[in-house]
């Protein structure tokens, strides 16, 4: 069968087939073929940074190594290639040279496999060596870390003939193990097969230091006092692994630089030199010690780039600010250089991964940039050349994202979970005390909520919080019974719980006992609700509604308090009405926290309430004083409409499941009961209309900062003008001066 497939490749193959049939040669056995790869081909995984079961796919044919273009590449092709490499199957594949561009020929293009083929030669393609791609389109695979029985080790991963540097660290010259984290200055050590070894400083340049700092999570480097280190080096013995490093400074990883390793038989190493010492500048998020509260001053100027939708610091969908409006970046030609510019601009290190295909969720609104090409030296993404984009060029399914290198802070070692069914849930235990007196204890459950749980899950490295639990009697805490922290109040943005406000050493709990201690359930994904602000502005109007039509609304507390004193059923109430369209842009469905058994049936309107309060509607004076308010219980959370490629999942009819699917939105029309603010008692003047979704943080979201919308209002006693509607964090600095801080962000003060 394999000779038949070879016949398809060339006329010489056809001649070979005919000769073999005439001579009656048997077809080759599969076992010898498997050792050498199909048809004498050899396969290997290459590139960085990677694990042994992932990488850029390279094929050796006719003695020459080459790559595979990502055009038409699918998971089915990855399955075939992973089996060629000695693994049972593929778990994923990559495109656009995620593991770096290869060299040599591009052997295969438009590779199309069913996934059941025994050999890649059985898959359709343009033919060997026939390609219109560049190495920026090299494909890679992620294989399941499970080996095929009897497969030769030497043929699974063809390791490059030169050594690779996968890990780098800074080792303080003195006080190793006692320095506060993160370590920003020290001797550079690289991990090689012989262990952690130092680097000779001969020919060392600031470009090299820039790459080292980027790998370690720092945006930049600074000069070092070498006199101290050279004096110290004379008193110590050092083991060297690298004697020359030459970086341009734009590399995202040291292995991309020109490296020269010492050989085993080298008798002298780094003669007259000393170990390399590097000092890095920490970004704003890490510039304070881990024990300090996060009270840094605002950076100068307005942020032009931000990350959204990431489960961990330094990762997310890239969004840029243009003409006062936030928009996304198209992933065309998105690479590590551009991603590294974003990471360093935001105070992190170089990019660990440049994400494509909306891996961090789809954005909403404008797409500002496409085909961004950075050299890596730019101080901002806006300084990189890019292409003007039109609606036809790109969609939000192509939103670019990043994962940045972060400094090691050690905060994950000061917290743990116990008693849960999996590592993502359990009772929260924290470590307190000084050197020699460290011990574990519990957190008082009083006032523990979603924001505090978000910080705990982030500190644990487990992403977002699905739930923050105040009672954990069903989780056994083992021998840990002492409560060591109480009164915890977080804004939700802290890196660790000790950066949140709390009672300090004075522990005060309203409810004692281990059953009333804090717990969490963490998740790698979360929902993210966003109000369509333009629709509010377009649909706002005033209605004078007769009282006899408002009995149901009064029962559900949708009118101002003065309505109780009205002469029912005579008279009317003045209502500001508008439509609200709430999108879920996250990576998980938005589901009510309460189960169906606890939903409340409202006979008057004939619906179930799955959340007590879903939205707050307020009219504020310019200085922030509330003059009118409304609220929206979740009459019914359902998918009103969805994006083209998304199916509706939630519908309220017949006591159905409630929620908002990722990529869908829930529309409350202006003519629905309680979709209003009762402004009967409001006097003419200038006001602010404010809408806050999920105001009590009842359901976890990946981003609470975009849950508030504000508009300017002018009311003359007869008509109302609503204009300048913006989502809370989309305001320019000038607009923020006109609006007070929106609710839902508690001050970080000790309770």
C-alpha positions as CSV (number, residue, x, y, z in Angstrom):
1,X,0.0,0.0,0.0
2,X,2.8,2.4,0.7
3,X,4.3,1.9,-2.7
4,X,1.0,3.0,-4.2
5,X,1.1,6.2,-2.2
6,X,4.7,6.9,-3.4
7,X,3.5,6.6,-7.0
8,X,1.5,9.7,-6.5
9,X,4.5,11.9,-5.7
10,X,6.6,11.7,-8.9
11,X,7.2,9.9,-12.2
12,X,10.2,8.3,-10.7
13,X,8.0,6.8,-8.0
14,X,5.7,5.4,-10.7
15,X,8.7,3.8,-12.4
16,X,9.9,2.3,-9.1
17,X,6.4,0.9,-8.5
18,X,6.3,-0.8,-11.9
19,X,9.8,-2.3,-11.4
20,X,8.9,-3.6,-8.0
21,X,5.8,-5.3,-9.2
22,X,7.7,-6.9,-12.1
23,X,10.4,-8.2,-9.8
24,X,7.7,-9.4,-7.3
25,X,9.3,-7.5,-4.4
26,X,7.3,-7.8,-1.3
27,X,6.0,-4.6,0.3
28,X,8.1,-3.4,3.2
29,X,7.2,-4.6,6.7
30,X,5.8,-2.0,9.0
31,X,8.2,-2.6,11.9
32,X,11.4,-1.6,10.1
33,X,9.5,1.3,8.5
34,X,8.4,2.6,11.8
35,X,12.0,2.8,13.1
36,X,13.1,5.0,10.2
37,X,9.8,6.8,9.8
38,X,7.5,6.3,6.8
39,X,9.2,6.0,3.4
40,X,12.6,6.5,5.0
41,X,11.6,9.9,6.5
42,X,12.7,11.0,9.9
43,X,10.7,13.3,12.2
44,X,11.6,15.6,15.1
45,X,10.2,18.3,17.3
46,X,12.1,21.6,17.4
47,X,11.8,25.2,18.6
48,X,11.3,26.9,21.9
49,X,9.9,27.2,24.6
50,X,8.5,23.7,24.6
51,X,8.2,20.4,26.4
52,X,9.5,17.1,25.0
53,X,6.1,16.3,23.5
54,X,5.5,19.5,21.6
55,X,7.2,21.7,19.1
56,X,7.7,22.7,15.5
57,X,7.4,19.6,13.3
58,X,10.5,18.9,11.1
59,X,10.9,16.2,8.5
60,X,14.1,14.9,7.1
61,X,13.8,13.8,3.5
62,X,16.8,13.0,1.2
63,X,19.1,14.0,4.0
64,X,17.6,17.5,4.3
65,X,15.5,18.7,7.3
66,X,12.5,20.9,6.5
67,X,9.1,22.0,7.9
68,X,5.4,21.9,7.2
69,X,3.3,24.9,6.3
70,X,0.2,25.6,8.4
71,X,-2.1,26.1,5.4
72,X,-5.1,23.7,5.8
73,X,-3.3,22.1,8.8
74,X,-5.8,20.4,11.2
75,X,-5.9,18.3,14.3
76,X,-6.3,15.2,12.1
77,X,-2.9,15.9,10.5
78,X,-1.4,16.5,14.0
79,X,-2.7,13.0,15.0
80,X,-0.8,11.4,12.2
81,X,2.4,13.3,12.8
82,X,2.3,12.6,16.6
83,X,2.1,8.9,15.8
84,X,5.1,9.3,13.4
85,X,6.9,10.9,16.4
86,X,6.1,8.0,18.7
87,X,3.2,9.4,20.6
88,X,-0.3,7.9,20.8
89,X,-2.2,11.0,19.6
90,X,-2.3,14.8,19.4
91,X,-4.0,17.1,21.9
92,X,-3.5,20.3,19.8
93,X,-1.6,22.0,17.0
94,X,-0.1,25.4,16.4
95,X,0.3,27.7,13.5
96,X,2.3,30.9,12.5
97,X,5.6,29.5,13.8
98,X,4.6,29.5,17.4
99,X,7.8,27.6,18.3
100,X,9.9,29.9,16.1
101,X,10.5,29.8,12.3
102,X,12.5,26.8,11.0
103,X,15.1,26.7,8.3
104,X,15.6,24.8,5.1
105,X,12.9,23.4,2.8
106,X,9.2,23.6,3.5
107,X,8.5,20.0,2.6
108,X,4.7,19.9,2.8
109,X,1.9,22.5,2.1
110,X,-1.9,22.2,2.2
111,X,-1.5,18.9,4.1
112,X,-4.9,17.2,4.5
113,X,-5.3,14.1,6.6
114,X,-8.3,12.1,7.9
115,X,-6.4,11.3,11.0
116,X,-6.5,7.5,10.5
117,X,-3.6,7.3,8.1
118,X,-0.6,5.1,9.1
119,X,1.8,7.5,7.5
120,X,1.9,11.2,6.5
121,X,2.7,10.0,3.0
122,X,-0.9,8.8,2.8
123,X,-2.3,12.3,3.3
124,X,-3.0,14.6,0.4
125,X,-0.8,17.7,-0.2
126,X,0.7,19.8,-2.9
127,X,3.6,17.4,-3.2
128,X,7.0,17.2,-1.6
129,X,8.8,20.6,-1.6
130,X,6.0,22.4,-3.5
131,X,5.0,25.3,-1.3
132,X,4.2,29.0,-1.5
133,X,4.7,29.6,2.3
134,X,7.4,31.2,4.4
135,X,8.9,29.9,7.6
136,X,6.6,32.3,9.5
137,X,3.9,29.8,8.7
138,X,5.6,26.7,10.1
139,X,3.2,24.4,11.9
140,X,3.7,22.6,15.2
141,X,2.0,19.9,17.3
142,X,1.2,19.2,20.9
143,X,1.2,15.5,21.5
144,X,-0.3,13.5,24.3
145,X,2.5,12.6,26.7
146,X,2.0,8.9,26.2
147,X,4.3,6.8,24.1
148,X,3.5,4.1,21.5
149,X,4.8,0.8,22.8
150,X,8.1,-0.4,21.1
151,X,8.9,2.9,19.4
152,X,12.6,3.8,19.2
153,X,13.5,6.6,21.5
154,X,16.1,8.0,19.1
155,X,13.4,8.7,16.5
156,X,10.8,10.5,18.8
157,X,12.5,13.8,19.3
158,X,15.5,14.7,17.2
159,X,17.3,17.0,19.7
160,X,19.4,19.7,18.1
161,X,23.1,18.9,18.0
162,X,23.9,21.9,20.2
163,X,22.8,22.4,23.8
164,X,19.7,24.4,24.6
165,X,19.2,26.9,27.4
166,X,15.6,26.4,28.8
167,X,15.9,28.0,32.2
168,X,17.6,31.0,33.6
169,X,17.7,32.4,37.1
170,X,19.4,35.2,39.2
171,X,21.3,34.1,42.3
172,X,22.0,36.7,44.9
173,X,25.7,36.9,45.7
174,X,24.9,36.9,49.4
175,X,21.9,36.1,51.5
176,X,20.6,33.4,49.1
177,X,17.2,32.2,50.4
178,X,16.8,35.3,52.7
179,X,16.3,38.0,50.1
180,X,12.7,39.3,49.5
181,X,11.1,38.2,46.3
182,X,11.2,38.8,43.5
183,X,15.0,38.7,43.1
184,X,16.0,41.6,40.8
185,X,19.8,41.4,41.0
186,X,22.3,38.6,41.1
187,X,24.6,36.2,39.2
188,X,23.1,34.8,36.1
189,X,22.8,31.0,36.1
190,X,21.6,28.8,33.3
191,X,20.3,25.2,33.6
192,X,22.3,22.7,31.6
193,X,22.5,18.9,31.8
194,X,25.3,19.3,34.4
195,X,23.1,21.5,36.6
196,X,23.0,25.3,37.2
197,X,26.1,26.9,35.8
198,X,27.3,30.5,35.5
199,X,28.1,32.6,32.5
200,X,31.4,34.3,31.7
201,X,31.2,38.1,31.5
202,X,33.7,38.5,28.7
203,X,31.9,40.5,25.9
204,X,28.7,40.7,27.9
205,X,26.5,43.6,26.7
206,X,23.4,45.4,27.9
207,X,21.5,43.7,25.1
208,X,22.2,40.4,26.8
209,X,21.0,41.7,30.1
210,X,17.8,43.0,28.5
211,X,17.0,39.5,27.2
212,X,17.8,37.9,30.6
213,X,15.5,40.4,32.5
214,X,12.7,39.8,30.0
215,X,12.8,36.1,30.5
216,X,12.6,36.6,34.3
217,X,9.6,38.8,34.0
218,X,11.1,42.3,34.2
219,X,10.6,45.0,31.6
220,X,14.2,46.4,31.6
221,X,17.7,46.3,33.1
222,X,20.0,48.8,34.9
223,X,23.7,49.2,35.5
224,X,25.4,47.1,38.2
225,X,28.2,48.0,40.6
226,X,30.7,45.5,39.3
227,X,33.4,46.4,41.7
228,X,31.7,44.6,44.6
229,X,31.0,41.5,42.5
230,X,34.5,41.3,41.1
231,X,35.9,41.5,44.6
232,X,33.5,38.8,45.7
233,X,34.4,36.6,42.7
234,X,38.0,36.5,43.7
235,X,37.0,34.7,47.0
236,X,34.7,32.1,45.4
237,X,34.9,29.3,42.9
238,X,32.5,29.2,40.1
239,X,31.4,26.6,37.5
240,X,30.9,28.1,34.1
241,X,28.6,26.7,31.3
242,X,28.6,29.5,28.8
243,X,31.6,31.5,27.6
244,X,30.0,33.8,25.0
245,X,26.5,35.2,24.5
246,X,25.6,37.6,21.7
247,X,22.0,39.0,21.8
248,X,20.5,41.7,19.6
249,X,18.3,42.6,22.6
250,X,14.9,41.9,20.9
251,X,14.9,38.2,21.5
252,X,12.1,36.8,23.6
253,X,14.3,33.9,24.9
254,X,18.0,33.4,25.5
255,X,18.1,30.4,23.3
256,X,17.4,32.7,20.3
257,X,20.8,34.4,20.9
258,X,24.1,33.2,19.6
259,X,25.5,31.0,22.4
260,X,28.9,29.3,22.8
261,X,29.0,26.5,25.4
262,X,32.1,25.2,27.2
263,X,33.1,21.7,26.2
264,X,33.7,18.9,28.7
265,X,37.4,18.8,27.9
266,X,38.0,22.6,28.4
267,X,40.7,22.9,31.0
268,X,40.3,26.6,31.7
269,X,37.1,28.4,31.8
270,X,36.6,32.2,31.7
271,X,40.3,33.1,32.3
272,X,40.5,36.7,33.7
273,X,36.8,37.0,33.7
274,X,34.0,36.8,36.3
275,X,30.4,35.5,36.4
276,X,27.9,37.7,34.7
277,X,25.8,39.9,37.1
278,X,22.5,41.4,36.0
279,X,20.2,43.9,37.7
280,X,16.6,44.3,36.5
281,X,14.0,46.9,37.0
282,X,10.7,45.5,38.3
283,X,7.4,46.6,36.8
284,X,4.9,48.7,38.8
285,X,2.9,45.6,39.9
286,X,6.0,44.0,41.4
287,X,8.0,47.1,42.6
288,X,6.9,46.7,46.2
289,X,7.7,43.8,48.5
290,X,5.1,41.1,48.7
291,X,4.2,42.1,52.2
292,X,3.2,45.7,51.3
293,X,-0.3,46.8,50.3
294,X,-0.7,47.8,46.7
295,X,-0.7,51.5,47.0
296,X,1.4,52.6,44.0
297,X,0.8,55.9,42.4
298,X,-0.9,56.2,39.0
299,X,1.5,56.0,36.1
300,X,2.1,59.2,34.2
301,X,-0.1,59.6,31.2
302,X,-3.0,57.6,30.0
303,X,-2.7,53.9,29.4
304,X,-2.8,53.1,25.7
305,X,-2.6,49.3,26.0
306,X,-4.3,46.8,28.3
307,X,-5.0,43.1,28.7
308,X,-8.5,41.6,29.2
309,X,-9.8,38.1,29.8
310,X,-6.7,36.5,31.2
311,X,-6.9,34.1,34.2
312,X,-3.5,35.2,35.5
313,X,-1.5,38.4,35.7
314,X,0.3,39.3,32.5
315,X,-2.0,37.4,30.1
316,X,-5.1,38.3,28.2
317,X,-6.6,39.7,25.0
318,X,-4.6,42.8,23.8
319,X,-6.7,46.0,23.7
320,X,-5.5,49.4,22.6
321,X,-7.0,52.9,23.0
322,X,-7.6,55.0,20.0
323,X,-9.6,58.3,19.9
324,X,-11.0,57.5,23.4
325,X,-12.3,54.1,22.4
326,X,-10.8,50.7,23.3
327,X,-10.4,48.2,20.5
328,X,-8.7,44.9,19.8
329,X,-5.7,43.8,17.6
330,X,-6.1,41.4,14.7
331,X,-3.8,38.4,15.0
332,X,-2.5,38.6,11.4
333,X,1.4,38.4,11.6
334,X,1.1,38.5,15.4
335,X,4.4,37.2,16.8
336,X,6.6,37.1,19.8
337,X,8.3,40.4,19.0
338,X,5.0,42.3,19.0
339,X,3.7,40.4,22.0
340,X,7.0,41.2,23.9
341,X,6.5,45.0,23.2
342,X,3.1,44.8,24.8
343,X,4.4,42.8,27.8
344,X,7.3,45.2,28.5
345,X,5.0,48.2,28.0
346,X,2.7,46.9,30.7
347,X,5.6,46.3,33.1
348,X,6.1,42.6,32.6
349,X,9.0,40.7,30.9
350,X,9.2,39.4,27.4
351,X,6.4,37.4,25.9
352,X,6.2,33.7,26.7
353,X,3.5,33.2,24.1
354,X,1.9,35.2,21.3
355,X,-1.8,34.0,21.2
356,X,-4.0,34.0,18.1
357,X,-7.5,33.0,17.3
358,X,-9.2,34.9,20.3
359,X,-7.7,32.4,22.8
360,X,-8.4,34.9,25.5
361,X,-12.0,35.5,24.4
362,X,-13.5,37.8,21.8
363,X,-13.6,41.5,22.2
364,X,-16.4,43.9,21.2
365,X,-16.5,47.0,19.1
366,X,-13.6,48.2,17.0
367,X,-10.5,46.4,15.8
368,X,-7.9,49.1,15.7
369,X,-4.7,47.3,14.5
370,X,-3.8,44.6,12.0
371,X,-0.5,43.1,10.7
372,X,1.5,44.7,13.5
373,X,5.2,44.3,12.8
374,X,7.5,45.1,15.7
375,X,11.3,44.9,15.8
376,X,11.1,44.4,19.6
377,X,12.9,47.6,20.4
378,X,9.8,49.8,20.5
379,X,8.6,51.3,23.8
380,X,4.9,51.0,22.8
381,X,2.8,48.9,20.4
382,X,1.6,52.1,18.8
383,X,5.2,52.7,17.6
384,X,5.2,49.5,15.6
385,X,4.2,49.7,11.9
386,X,0.7,48.3,11.3
387,X,-2.0,48.3,8.7
388,X,-5.2,50.3,8.7
389,X,-8.1,47.8,9.0
390,X,-11.5,47.7,7.6
391,X,-14.5,45.6,8.8
392,X,-13.8,43.0,6.0
393,X,-10.2,42.5,6.9
394,X,-10.6,40.9,10.3
395,X,-13.2,39.7,12.9
396,X,-13.1,39.3,16.6
397,X,-12.5,35.6,16.2
398,X,-9.0,36.7,15.3
399,X,-8.3,38.8,18.3
400,X,-4.6,38.7,19.4
401,X,-3.5,37.9,23.0
402,X,-0.3,37.4,25.0
403,X,1.2,35.5,27.9
404,X,4.0,37.4,29.5
405,X,7.0,36.2,31.5
406,X,6.4,37.1,35.2
407,X,8.8,37.5,38.1
408,X,8.7,34.8,40.7
409,X,7.2,36.2,43.9
410,X,6.7,33.1,45.9
411,X,3.2,34.1,47.0
412,X,1.9,30.7,45.9
413,X,3.8,29.0,48.7
414,X,2.0,31.0,51.4
415,X,-1.5,29.7,50.6
416,X,-3.0,26.3,50.1
417,X,-6.4,24.5,49.9
418,X,-7.5,21.6,52.0
419,X,-10.5,19.2,52.0
420,X,-11.7,19.8,48.5
421,X,-12.6,17.2,45.9
422,X,-10.0,18.5,43.5
423,X,-7.0,20.9,43.7
424,X,-9.3,23.7,42.5
425,X,-11.4,23.8,45.6
426,X,-11.2,23.7,49.4
427,X,-10.9,25.5,52.6
428,X,-8.3,28.3,52.4
429,X,-5.2,28.0,54.6
430,X,-2.5,30.8,54.8
431,X,1.0,30.7,56.3
432,X,1.9,33.4,58.8
433,X,4.8,34.1,61.1
434,X,8.4,35.0,60.8
435,X,11.5,32.8,60.2
436,X,11.5,29.7,62.3
437,X,7.9,30.4,63.5
438,X,5.9,29.8,60.4
439,X,2.6,28.0,60.8
440,X,-0.6,27.5,58.8
441,X,-4.1,28.8,59.8
442,X,-7.6,29.5,58.6
443,X,-9.4,32.6,57.5
444,X,-12.6,33.9,59.2
445,X,-15.5,33.5,56.8
446,X,-17.2,36.8,57.9
447,X,-17.6,39.1,54.8
448,X,-15.6,36.7,52.7
449,X,-17.0,37.0,49.1
450,X,-16.2,36.8,45.4
451,X,-13.6,39.6,45.4
452,X,-11.6,37.9,48.2
453,X,-11.9,34.5,46.5
454,X,-10.6,36.0,43.3
455,X,-7.4,37.1,45.0
456,X,-7.0,33.7,46.7
457,X,-7.4,31.8,43.4
458,X,-5.0,34.2,41.7
459,X,-2.4,33.7,44.5
460,X,-2.8,29.9,44.1
461,X,-2.3,30.1,40.4
462,X,-5.7,28.6,39.7
463,X,-7.3,31.4,37.7
464,X,-10.7,32.9,38.7
465,X,-13.1,32.2,41.6
466,X,-16.3,30.5,40.8
467,X,-17.4,30.9,44.5
468,X,-16.3,32.5,47.7
469,X,-17.7,30.4,50.5
470,X,-18.3,31.6,54.1
471,X,-19.1,28.1,55.4
472,X,-16.9,25.1,54.8
473,X,-18.2,22.5,57.3
474,X,-18.3,19.9,54.5
475,X,-14.6,20.2,53.9
476,X,-12.3,18.6,56.5
477,X,-9.5,20.8,57.5
478,X,-7.4,18.1,59.1
479,X,-5.4,19.3,62.1
480,X,-5.6,23.0,61.2
481,X,-8.1,24.7,63.5
482,X,-6.7,28.1,64.4
483,X,-8.1,31.2,62.6
484,X,-5.2,33.5,61.8
485,X,-6.8,36.1,59.6
486,X,-10.1,38.0,59.8
487,X,-11.8,41.0,58.3
488,X,-10.3,40.4,54.8
489,X,-11.5,43.0,52.3
490,X,-10.1,43.0,48.8
491,X,-10.6,45.1,45.7
492,X,-10.1,41.9,43.6
493,X,-6.9,43.2,41.9
494,X,-4.3,42.2,44.5
495,X,-1.7,39.6,43.9
496,X,-2.0,38.0,47.3
497,X,-4.3,38.1,50.4
498,X,-1.8,39.9,52.5
499,X,-2.1,42.9,50.2
500,X,-5.8,43.1,51.1
501,X,-7.1,45.1,54.1
502,X,-7.6,42.9,57.1
503,X,-7.6,43.0,60.9
504,X,-3.9,42.4,61.4
505,X,-2.9,40.4,64.5
506,X,-6.2,41.2,66.3
507,X,-8.6,38.4,65.1
508,X,-12.3,39.1,65.3
509,X,-14.9,36.7,64.1
510,X,-18.7,37.0,64.5
511,X,-19.1,33.3,64.1
512,X,-16.5,31.0,65.6
513,X,-15.5,27.4,64.7
514,X,-13.9,25.9,61.6
515,X,-17.2,25.4,59.9
516,X,-17.4,29.2,59.4
517,X,-14.0,29.6,57.7
518,X,-13.4,30.8,54.2
519,X,-13.3,28.5,51.2
520,X,-13.0,28.9,47.4
521,X,-13.9,27.0,44.2
522,X,-11.5,28.2,41.4
523,X,-11.8,27.9,37.6
524,X,-9.5,28.7,34.7
525,X,-12.4,30.5,32.9
526,X,-15.0,33.0,33.8
527,X,-17.8,35.0,32.2
528,X,-17.5,38.7,31.4
529,X,-20.6,40.8,31.0
530,X,-20.6,44.1,29.1
531,X,-23.5,46.5,28.5
532,X,-24.0,47.8,25.0
533,X,-23.8,51.5,26.0
534,X,-24.7,53.0,22.6
535,X,-28.1,51.2,22.7
536,X,-29.0,52.9,26.1
537,X,-28.2,56.3,24.6
538,X,-30.3,55.5,21.4
539,X,-33.4,54.2,23.2
540,X,-33.7,56.5,26.3
541,X,-37.0,58.4,26.6
542,X,-39.6,59.5,29.2
543,X,-43.0,58.0,29.8
544,X,-45.8,59.1,32.1
545,X,-47.4,55.8,33.1
546,X,-50.8,55.7,34.9
547,X,-50.7,54.2,38.4
548,X,-53.4,51.7,37.6
549,X,-50.9,50.0,35.2
550,X,-48.1,49.8,37.8
551,X,-49.5,47.5,40.5
552,X,-47.1,44.6,39.5
553,X,-44.1,47.0,39.4
554,X,-45.0,48.3,42.9
555,X,-45.1,44.7,44.2
556,X,-41.6,44.1,42.9
557,X,-40.3,47.4,44.4
558,X,-39.6,49.0,41.0
559,X,-40.9,52.4,41.9
560,X,-39.5,55.2,44.0
561,X,-40.5,55.1,47.7
562,X,-42.8,58.1,47.3
563,X,-45.1,56.0,45.1
564,X,-46.4,54.4,48.3
565,X,-48.0,57.7,49.3
566,X,-49.6,58.2,45.9
567,X,-53.4,58.3,45.4
568,X,-53.7,54.9,43.8
569,X,-55.0,54.1,41.2
570,X,-55.2,57.8,40.2
571,X,-52.3,59.8,38.9
572,X,-49.1,58.7,37.2
573,X,-45.4,58.1,37.6
574,X,-42.7,59.6,35.3
575,X,-40.3,56.9,34.1
576,X,-37.0,57.1,32.3
577,X,-37.0,54.1,30.0
578,X,-34.3,52.5,27.9
579,X,-33.2,49.2,26.4
580,X,-30.3,47.3,27.8
581,X,-28.4,44.6,25.8
582,X,-25.9,42.7,27.9
583,X,-23.2,40.7,26.2
584,X,-21.1,37.8,27.6
585,X,-17.5,38.3,26.3
586,X,-15.9,35.9,28.7
587,X,-14.8,32.3,28.3
588,X,-17.5,30.7,30.5
589,X,-21.3,31.0,30.5
590,X,-22.8,33.5,33.0
591,X,-25.0,31.4,35.3
592,X,-27.0,32.4,38.4
593,X,-25.3,31.4,41.6
594,X,-28.5,30.1,43.1
595,X,-29.8,26.7,42.0
596,X,-33.2,26.3,40.5
597,X,-34.7,25.0,43.7
598,X,-34.2,28.5,45.3
599,X,-35.5,30.6,42.4
600,X,-38.5,32.8,43.4
601,X,-41.7,32.7,41.4
602,X,-43.4,36.0,40.9
603,X,-47.1,35.4,40.2
604,X,-47.8,39.0,39.1
605,X,-45.4,39.0,36.2
606,X,-45.3,35.2,35.8
607,X,-41.6,34.6,35.9
608,X,-38.8,33.2,38.1
609,X,-36.2,35.4,39.7
610,X,-32.8,33.6,39.7
611,X,-30.9,36.6,41.1
612,X,-32.0,39.0,43.7
613,X,-30.3,42.0,42.0
614,X,-29.0,41.7,38.5
615,X,-28.6,45.4,37.6
616,X,-28.7,48.8,39.4
617,X,-30.0,51.8,37.6
618,X,-29.2,55.2,39.3
619,X,-29.6,58.9,38.6
620,X,-26.8,60.9,40.2
621,X,-25.9,64.5,40.6
622,X,-22.5,65.6,39.1
623,X,-21.0,65.3,42.5
624,X,-22.2,61.7,42.9
625,X,-25.3,62.2,45.1
626,X,-28.1,59.7,44.2
627,X,-31.4,61.3,43.5
628,X,-33.3,58.3,41.9
629,X,-32.7,54.6,41.7
630,X,-34.0,51.5,40.1
631,X,-33.0,47.9,40.1
632,X,-33.4,45.0,37.8
633,X,-33.9,41.5,39.3
634,X,-33.1,38.9,36.7
635,X,-36.6,38.6,35.3
636,X,-35.1,35.9,33.1
637,X,-31.5,35.4,32.0
638,X,-31.6,33.9,28.6
639,X,-29.9,34.1,25.2
640,X,-31.9,36.6,23.1
641,X,-29.4,36.6,20.2
642,X,-26.0,35.1,19.5
643,X,-23.1,35.5,17.2
644,X,-23.3,33.5,13.9
645,X,-21.3,30.5,15.0
646,X,-22.9,30.3,18.5
647,X,-26.0,28.4,19.4
648,X,-28.5,29.5,22.1
649,X,-28.4,27.4,25.3
650,X,-30.6,29.2,27.8
651,X,-34.3,29.9,27.6
652,X,-36.7,30.8,30.4
653,X,-39.8,29.2,29.0
654,X,-41.2,26.1,30.9
655,X,-38.9,26.7,33.9
656,X,-35.8,26.4,31.6
657,X,-32.2,26.9,32.5
658,X,-31.2,30.6,32.9
659,X,-27.9,32.1,31.9
660,X,-26.0,33.9,29.1
661,X,-23.8,31.8,26.8
662,X,-20.4,33.0,25.7
663,X,-20.9,35.0,22.5
664,X,-24.6,35.7,23.2
665,X,-26.5,38.6,24.7
666,X,-29.6,39.1,26.8
667,X,-31.8,42.0,25.6
668,X,-34.2,43.8,28.0
669,X,-36.4,46.0,25.8
670,X,-37.4,49.4,27.0
671,X,-41.1,48.4,27.2
672,X,-40.6,45.6,29.8
673,X,-41.8,46.3,33.3
674,X,-39.1,47.6,35.7
675,X,-36.8,48.4,32.8
676,X,-36.8,52.0,34.0
677,X,-35.9,54.6,36.6
678,X,-38.7,56.3,38.5
679,X,-37.8,60.0,38.1
680,X,-41.1,61.5,39.3
681,X,-39.4,63.4,42.2
682,X,-36.3,64.5,40.2
683,X,-36.0,68.2,39.6
684,X,-34.8,69.7,36.3
685,X,-31.0,69.8,35.9
686,X,-27.8,68.1,34.7
687,X,-27.3,64.5,36.0
688,X,-25.5,61.2,35.4
689,X,-27.3,58.0,34.4
690,X,-25.4,55.1,35.9
691,X,-26.0,51.3,35.2
692,X,-24.1,48.7,37.1
693,X,-24.3,45.0,36.1
694,X,-23.9,42.3,38.8
695,X,-23.4,45.0,41.4
696,X,-23.0,42.7,44.4
697,X,-20.5,40.5,42.6
698,X,-22.9,37.6,43.1
699,X,-21.5,35.8,40.1
700,X,-17.8,35.7,39.4
701,X,-16.5,37.4,36.3
702,X,-13.1,37.8,34.7
703,X,-13.3,41.5,34.8
704,X,-15.5,43.6,37.1
705,X,-14.1,47.0,36.0
706,X,-16.2,47.1,32.9
707,X,-19.5,46.4,34.7
708,X,-20.5,50.1,35.1
709,X,-21.8,52.4,32.4
710,X,-22.3,56.2,32.8
711,X,-24.0,58.8,30.6
712,X,-24.5,62.5,30.9
713,X,-28.2,63.5,31.3
714,X,-29.9,66.8,30.9
715,X,-33.5,67.0,32.2
716,X,-35.7,70.1,31.6
717,X,-38.8,68.8,33.4
718,X,-40.4,67.6,30.2
719,X,-37.7,66.0,28.1
720,X,-34.4,64.2,28.8
721,X,-31.2,64.1,26.7
722,X,-28.9,61.2,27.3
723,X,-25.4,61.5,25.7
724,X,-21.7,60.6,26.2
725,X,-22.5,57.0,27.4
726,X,-19.3,55.1,28.2
727,X,-18.4,51.9,29.9
728,X,-16.7,52.8,33.2
729,X,-13.0,51.9,32.4
730,X,-13.2,53.2,28.8
731,X,-13.2,56.8,30.0
732,X,-10.4,59.2,29.1
733,X,-8.6,60.9,31.9
734,X,-10.6,64.1,31.2
735,X,-13.9,62.2,31.3
736,X,-13.0,60.5,34.6
737,X,-12.6,63.9,36.2
738,X,-16.2,64.6,35.5
739,X,-17.5,61.4,36.9
740,X,-17.1,60.1,40.4
741,X,-15.6,56.7,41.1
742,X,-18.2,54.1,40.2
743,X,-19.6,51.7,42.9
744,X,-18.4,48.2,43.4
745,X,-14.8,49.1,44.1
746,X,-14.4,49.4,47.9
747,X,-11.6,51.4,49.4
748,X,-8.6,49.5,50.6
749,X,-8.8,50.5,54.2
750,X,-8.5,48.4,57.4
751,X,-11.9,47.4,58.7
